[in-house]
Every structure is written in C-alpha cells, then in structure tokens.
Amino acid sequence: MSDEAVTRKPQLTDSSDDVLIRVSNVRKSYGNKVVLKDISFEVRAHETLGIIGISGCGKSTLLKIISNLETPDSGSVELSDPNYSLVFQYSALFDSLNVFENVAFSLLERPDRDYEKALLQSNRAHRKYSHQEIKAIVAEKLQMVGLEGIENRYPNELSGGMQKRVSFARAIVSSPRIILYDEPTAGLDPIASTVIEDYIRKLRDELNAASVVVTHQFSTIHRTDRLILLHDGEICWEGTPQELFRSRDPYARQFSQASLEGPMTDQE
C-alpha cells in the first residue's frame, strides 16, 4: 500500500470542536493476516473510550496507529492537537533517571534513540523551558498524581503503583487534551489498580481530555464512559459498560462472561 493511501491530519477541521479523536476506515494487515478492517469511531472531550476484546483482536495495533507508532494501510486518524500522550504498559520508566528526569523527559534535550524518539513523539513540548519552569511543571504534575517530593528517587525505589503514577505524571507534563493508555493496570494488585483507575478519571476531568484505554480488566472497564468491542478486526459491539453486561449480543456476552469468570490474558 503506498503512502498516498494513508492520511494523518494533525487538526480536525469541522464544526464538531469537541471531537478530539476521529478514526476513519482504518485497515491494517501483517502479511496475509488482516488485523483491522475499516475501523471508525470518534472520541470527544471529557470522554474515556475503552477498547476491549479477546487476545489478538487488534486492540494494541489500533492504539499504536492512533499514537502514530504504527502506520495503517489505509484510512485516517485525525487528532485535534498534536500534543497527545501515551501511557505505556508497565510504566516504561528509565531506570537510570530519577523521577524528576523521567517526568521532565519530553521537556529536556535528549539523544534521538528509537525508544526515546517514540516517547518524545507522543508527548511533545511546544517550546523550550528554563530549569526553574521545568521544576515547577514537574512538581505540579507529581502533585496531581499524589506523589509530591519524590523527585530525587529512582524507579527501583518505588512500588509498581507509584511507578505507574510517575508514568502518568510524565504523560501529562505538557497538559495534553488526548491521553492514550495501554493496559494501565497490568500487573497491579486490586488496590493499586483502583488508584490508577481513579487517576484516569481525575486526569480526564482536570484536563477535559479525550482518553482511550486498551484494557481487559473488569474494574477498568466499569470506569470508562463508552466501549468498543473488537472481534476479528472489526467493531462488533459498542455501548456503555452497563450495557455490555446486559447485552444479548453473542460477542458481548462471550466477553463479559469471560471477564466475570476471571482475568483474561492479553499477549497481543
């Protein structure tokens, strides 16, 4: 598929100014395997959309396409602002950097290595900041996630839940209106998961953000505003969390029953 078939617009242009993300007819294949088939949906300001489905249904691929870490074969992704952020699974903090340096990462000059380039790409700073400005911004974002005064600590000195909250602070360091989450509660105990899920809602409210959460966790699903269920590369069901667990749709019932029976593995 040629590059001309792929459209990625940095700015939405119609009158629906509360639509912050628009995905239109996105298709993606790997070799002969079609992973996504004409996926279309919108996410508005102050809305958390959950993307759910069994392992291998295309959830992670779709999130990577939205975050520009993968290129679709055809279709378009339109974002209202190029200043979006991605919260990686398992925090993905830099072990050699302290909390201050991790959170301030996209505000500082860094070498253009592949992983660092991906992080910078998903959380851009629009201008250079003085050291004092960066200190104030980092302190503010750490306060937003309840972690004041830990700037000099290193990731290996923090619990898993604290590391995840540091990754949240890093993701919102430039106050993005679009936040993308890849399995944000993976590997956390139920108490830590609840804290993280509450912060997803808090950040949505404080930043008036459009949030997209890839998840299979029951408690996270219940804290979204709307869900799309992927099956065989297509959106087979859409609705609220409450509607999911009442639905007679066969795919929705299959997914909800599996969620109720126990944790689902996701190796996509």
Secondary structure, 3 states (H helix, E strand, C coil): CCHHHEEEECCCCCCCCCEEEEEEEEEEEECCEEEEEEEEEEEECCEEEEEECCCCCCHHHHHHHHCCCCCCCEEEEEECCCCEEEECCCCCCCCCCCHHHHHCHHHCCCCCCHHHHHHHHHCCCCCCCCHHHHHHHHHHHHHHCCCCCCCCCCHHHCCHHHHHHHHHHHHCCCCCCEEEEECCCCCCCHHHHHHHHHHHHHHHHHHCCEEEEECCCHHHHHCCCEEEEEECCEEEEEECHHHHCCCCCHHHHHHHHHHHHCCCCCCC
